[in-house]
């Protein structure tokens, strides 16, 4: 039943359930095919999303493989050519870090070489003195 009042008029409209039930059933049945189609297309849509996301993340995977493939002793910079703009800042930052690591390793090698040289000179004198029997004179 539907009721409405305006000014000095009052209107009511009614419909028996016998008439209303078949109309509601027809409307419900018209919704079923699109829902079935959606349920059938959902796995295909999920697969498509999976493929597209994989393709979108492939450059990130390539950068990860490039970082993983580096040897610790030789921190060479990563290639920036062909890198997507979204990853370019990360690759540039990684290259800066690799450069700092290389500088730190070079400084460490220099200190170790100097220390080894400084230790070698007195040891050479002691070895020579011990070999010739002149130690302690």
Secondary structure as the mmCIF struct_conf table of DSSP 4:
data_model
#
loop_
_struct_conf.conf_type_id
_struct_conf.id
_struct_conf.beg_label_comp_id
_struct_conf.beg_label_asym_id
_struct_conf.beg_label_seq_id
_struct_conf.end_label_comp_id
_struct_conf.end_label_asym_id
_struct_conf.end_label_seq_id
STRN STRN1 UNK A 2 UNK A 6
TURN_TY1_P TURN_TY1_P1 UNK A 7 UNK A 8
STRN STRN2 UNK A 9 UNK A 13
HELX_RH_AL_P HELX_RH_AL_P1 UNK A 17 UNK A 68
TURN_TY1_P TURN_TY1_P2 UNK A 69 UNK A 69
TURN_TY1_P TURN_TY1_P3 UNK A 72 UNK A 73
HELX_LH_PP_P HELX_LH_PP_P1 UNK A 76 UNK A 79
TURN_TY1_P TURN_TY1_P4 UNK A 81 UNK A 82
HELX_RH_AL_P HELX_RH_AL_P2 UNK A 85 UNK A 132
TURN_TY1_P TURN_TY1_P5 UNK A 133 UNK A 133
TURN_TY1_P TURN_TY1_P6 UNK A 135 UNK A 136
#
